[in-house]
Amino acid sequence: MMKVLDYLRIYFEHVDFLGFLAATLSAIALLPQIHQIWVTRSAKDISFGMLALLLSGSIVQMIYAVLTHQIPVIVTNCISITLRTLVLGCKLYMDWRASQKSS
């Protein structure tokens, strides 16, 4: 009986690690985009709709993670929401700035 319990404990530790790894990779996925926006000083090719949906999904996932007490998902969603909000803010600012220059 103890071997089964040990196996289950090890299995669930690995599942948590995979969940944390997946959430971390998803959270940092926008870092190359942030770098590209910074270097080019342009966000015109970024879809506002995509950013809005990603941010909305992260917020809903954060609510779910808080309600189900999933600490790794909460932590990585904090990072994800921050980065997605940053990209969305850059998009809005740079689009506004471009419209001011063309006026």
Sine and cosine of phi, psi and omega as CSV:
sin_phi,cos_phi,sin_psi,cos_psi,sin_omega,cos_omega
0.00,0.00,-0.61,0.79,-0.03,-1.00
-0.91,0.42,-0.57,0.82,0.01,-1.00
-0.90,0.43,-0.62,0.79,0.03,-1.00
-0.91,0.42,-0.68,0.73,0.01,-1.00
-0.91,0.41,-0.64,0.77,0.06,-1.00
-0.89,0.45,-0.67,0.74,0.02,-1.00
-0.88,0.48,-0.70,0.71,0.00,-1.00
-0.90,0.44,-0.64,0.77,0.02,-1.00
-0.89,0.46,-0.73,0.68,0.01,-1.00
-0.90,0.44,-0.66,0.75,0.01,-1.00
-0.87,0.50,-0.74,0.67,-0.04,-1.00
-0.94,0.33,-0.49,0.87,0.10,-0.99
-0.90,0.44,-0.65,0.76,0.02,-1.00
-0.94,0.34,-0.60,0.80,0.04,-1.00
-0.89,0.45,-0.68,0.74,0.05,-1.00
-0.88,0.47,-0.66,0.75,0.03,-1.00
-0.89,0.46,-0.70,0.71,0.02,-1.00
-0.89,0.46,-0.65,0.76,0.05,-1.00
-0.89,0.45,-0.68,0.73,0.02,-1.00
-0.91,0.41,-0.67,0.74,0.02,-1.00
-0.89,0.45,-0.72,0.69,0.01,-1.00
-0.89,0.47,-0.69,0.72,0.00,-1.00
-0.92,0.40,-0.62,0.79,0.02,-1.00
-0.91,0.41,-0.72,0.70,0.02,-1.00
-0.88,0.48,-0.65,0.76,0.04,-1.00
-0.91,0.41,-0.61,0.79,-0.03,-1.00
-0.93,0.36,-0.62,0.78,-0.05,-1.00
-1.00,-0.02,0.04,1.00,-0.03,-1.00
-0.87,0.50,-0.43,0.90,-0.03,-1.00
-1.00,0.07,-0.11,0.99,0.00,-1.00
-0.85,0.53,-0.69,0.72,0.07,-1.00
-0.88,0.47,-0.58,0.82,0.02,-1.00
-0.93,0.37,-0.66,0.75,0.05,-1.00
-0.88,0.47,-0.67,0.74,0.04,-1.00
-0.88,0.48,-0.70,0.71,0.00,-1.00
-0.89,0.45,-0.66,0.75,0.04,-1.00
-0.89,0.46,-0.68,0.73,-0.03,-1.00
-0.90,0.44,-0.70,0.72,-0.05,-1.00
-0.94,0.35,-0.71,0.70,-0.07,-1.00
-1.00,0.06,-0.25,0.97,-0.07,-1.00
0.83,0.56,0.58,0.81,-0.02,-1.00
-0.55,-0.83,0.63,-0.78,0.08,-1.00
-0.77,-0.64,0.38,0.92,-0.11,-0.99
-0.92,0.40,-0.46,0.89,-0.04,-1.00
-1.00,0.03,0.06,1.00,0.00,-1.00
-1.00,-0.06,0.73,-0.68,-0.02,-1.00
-0.98,0.20,0.84,-0.54,0.06,-1.00
-0.88,0.47,-0.67,0.74,-0.01,-1.00
-0.87,0.48,-0.68,0.74,0.03,-1.00
-0.88,0.47,-0.72,0.69,0.00,-1.00
-0.89,0.46,-0.67,0.74,0.00,-1.00
-0.89,0.45,-0.66,0.75,0.02,-1.00
-0.93,0.37,-0.67,0.74,0.04,-1.00
-0.88,0.47,-0.69,0.73,0.01,-1.00
-0.91,0.42,-0.69,0.73,0.04,-1.00
-0.88,0.48,-0.69,0.72,0.04,-1.00
-0.88,0.48,-0.65,0.76,0.02,-1.00
-0.91,0.41,-0.63,0.78,0.00,-1.00
-0.92,0.40,-0.69,0.72,0.02,-1.00
-0.91,0.42,-0.65,0.76,0.04,-1.00
-0.90,0.44,-0.59,0.81,0.05,-1.00
-0.90,0.44,-0.70,0.72,0.03,-1.00
-0.87,0.50,-0.72,0.70,0.03,-1.00
-0.87,0.50,-0.71,0.71,-0.03,-1.00
-0.90,0.44,-0.62,0.78,0.04,-1.00
-0.91,0.41,-0.69,0.72,-0.02,-1.00
-0.92,0.39,-0.48,0.87,-0.01,-1.00
-0.98,-0.22,0.09,1.00,0.07,-1.00
0.86,0.52,0.71,0.71,0.01,-1.00
-0.99,-0.14,1.00,0.00,-0.11,-0.99
-0.85,0.53,-0.73,0.69,0.00,-1.00
-0.86,0.51,-0.62,0.79,-0.01,-1.00
-0.95,0.32,-0.59,0.81,0.04,-1.00
-0.89,0.46,-0.74,0.68,-0.04,-1.00
-0.89,0.46,-0.75,0.66,-0.05,-1.00
-0.95,0.33,-0.49,0.87,0.07,-1.00
-0.94,0.33,-0.51,0.86,0.11,-0.99
-0.87,0.50,-0.70,0.71,0.04,-1.00
-0.91,0.42,-0.72,0.70,-0.03,-1.00
-0.88,0.48,-0.72,0.70,0.00,-1.00
-0.90,0.44,-0.65,0.76,0.03,-1.00
-0.88,0.47,-0.75,0.66,-0.02,-1.00
-0.92,0.40,-0.65,0.76,0.01,-1.00
-0.93,0.38,-0.59,0.81,0.07,-1.00
-0.92,0.39,-0.62,0.78,0.05,-1.00
-0.88,0.48,-0.73,0.68,0.01,-1.00
-0.90,0.43,-0.67,0.75,0.02,-1.00
-0.90,0.45,-0.66,0.75,0.05,-1.00
-0.89,0.46,-0.68,0.73,0.06,-1.00
-0.88,0.48,-0.68,0.73,0.02,-1.00
-0.86,0.51,-0.77,0.63,-0.03,-1.00
-0.89,0.45,-0.70,0.72,-0.02,-1.00
-0.91,0.42,-0.74,0.68,-0.06,-1.00
-0.94,0.34,-0.56,0.83,0.10,-0.99
-0.91,0.41,-0.67,0.74,0.03,-1.00
-0.89,0.45,-0.70,0.72,0.00,-1.00
-0.89,0.45,-0.64,0.76,0.03,-1.00
-0.91,0.43,-0.62,0.79,0.01,-1.00
-0.94,0.35,-0.52,0.86,0.04,-1.00
-0.94,0.34,-0.59,0.81,0.01,-1.00
-0.94,0.34,-0.57,0.82,-0.03,-1.00
-0.98,0.17,-0.23,0.97,-0.01,-1.00
-0.99,0.16,0.00,0.00,0.00,0.00
